[in-house]
Amino acid sequence: MSDTKIIKGGTVVTVEGERKADVLVVGEQIAAVGADLDVPAGAEVIDASGAYVIPGGIDPHTHMELPFMGTVASEDFFSGTSAAAAGGTTSVIDFVIPSPQSSILEAYKTWRGWAEKAATDYSFHVAITWWDESVSEDMGTLVRDWGVNSFKHFMAYKNAIMCDDETLVNSFKRCRELGALATLHAENGELVYTLQQDIYDQGIHGPEGHPLSRPPEVEGEAANRAIRIAEVLGVPCYLVHTSCIDALEAVTRARHEGQQVFAEVLAQHLVIDDSVYRNPDWRSAAHYVMSPPFRAKEHQDALWKGLQAGMLQTTATDHCCFCTDQKAAGRDDFRQIPNGTGGIEDRMGVLWHHGVRSGKLTPSQFVAVTSTNTARIFNIWPKKGTIQPGADADIVVWDPNKTRTISAETHHQNIDFNIYEGMEITGNAAVTLSRGRVVWQNDQLSTERGTGKYIDRPPFAFYWDAQKKRNALAAHTAVDRD
């Protein structure tokens, strides 16, 4: 296979717009973009006639082979990134989640070892699950030496990985000092813990108890609290899996007030509602147990509007697969059902079908919310997230007319269930390139174990500038007194 490739006859789509252009790839990078480019001798020609040529998708929220709730997620870094490539996603940002009282740096090294089998590129957020001076020191090492610029804070999962407000404050301050982004799972863990017990005691033991124990108000309270803490401390923050009107309102208020707040929405929260928990088939209902849960339809409508208006900037999957036998740990107690759903292979197609084809999103907006905004927010643009010379050749030839029916029988994800089972969508990846390598073509995967690379994400210089301004203001307003 040639090291030089040229994608001919397509419409290149970036956040700036659309244009007819060819794309020349030399090695791992894009070398040229322009109309009617000459075909170099020996180059492999990829026909994109009638198709769009878009940046490879970036999923900012995945959990490959995660140890969680007494089991381990069934998707590993090779199978997960391969399935992603089949759907047009070429990079993921996964999560290192250390156990409380353990070294976050050692946990990071463990996850890096697991990820060496990845087929496409990857990076990591690191969760802060406890606090002392060693955590602060390790955060500095991770930012300076290991290319980490975001730290995750779980406000839920009491007696496990939940952060209290003291940990949030300490970690947020350290993020500000280091030029890192504070990311948040916003649910009030104390309320969830109480409601879970109350609902179980009422005799509700099945999956239908899960959404009752995590109502929208629980997410809204935590989102608003975290955003306000970030406001006081002067650190930008990013909310993962925004699922309800209550949290969206907190984000919208803060952004209208000029606060640096970013938020993602999961593709599944845009198209699946809470009726799935009332399915009499326990197996089916249990496979939708994730946190935050699926919501009533009015929340979906609001989330679409938030995405259209730019209040929600990114789309993700929270891809965390547990097979039926793993979900069965909670057969008689919804609190014990491992939380997580799949979807990394289907995110792009679902968003195109329900977003672009319905008129909710333009192709350029689709590129923004599936790739470019994530690259910009997490400081890897223009290496990722665009089609321009010098960028990594993470490219998808997107066929807007390609139709498929989503099913666990045909997907490439390592799970025996698909949350979109039976959904027919139009618009799918025809060809996927990962740093110049064709990894998906003619409905066939050609990924190779270990060919993915780790993506360094440098800290943000403007945080340092903001801190200097705060220090200058404090010095100016200080009053000398006898």
ABEGO torsion letter per residue (X at the ends): XBABBBBBGBBBBBAAEBBBBBBBBBEABBABBBBGBBBBBGBBBBBABGBBBBBBBBBABBBBGBBBGGBBBABBAAAAAAAAAAAGBABBBBBBBBBBGBBAAAAAAAAAAAAAABABBBBBBBBBABBBAAAAAAAAAAAAAAGBABBBBBABGBGBABBBAAAAAAAAAAAAAAGBBBBBBBBBAAAAAAAAAAAAAAGBABAAAAAAABBAAAAAAAAAAAAAAAAAAGBBBBBBGBABAAAAAAAAAAAAAGBBBBBBBBAAAAABBAAAAABABAAAAAAABBOBBBBBAAAAAAAAAAAAAGABABBBAGBBBBBAAAAAAAAABAAABBBEBBGAAAAAAAAAAAAAAAGABBAAAAAAAAAAAAAAAAGAOAABGBBBBGBBBBBBBBBAABBBBBBAAABABBBABBAABGBBBBEBBABBBBGGBBABBGGBBABBBGABBBBBBBBBAAAAAAAAAAAAAAAAABBBBX
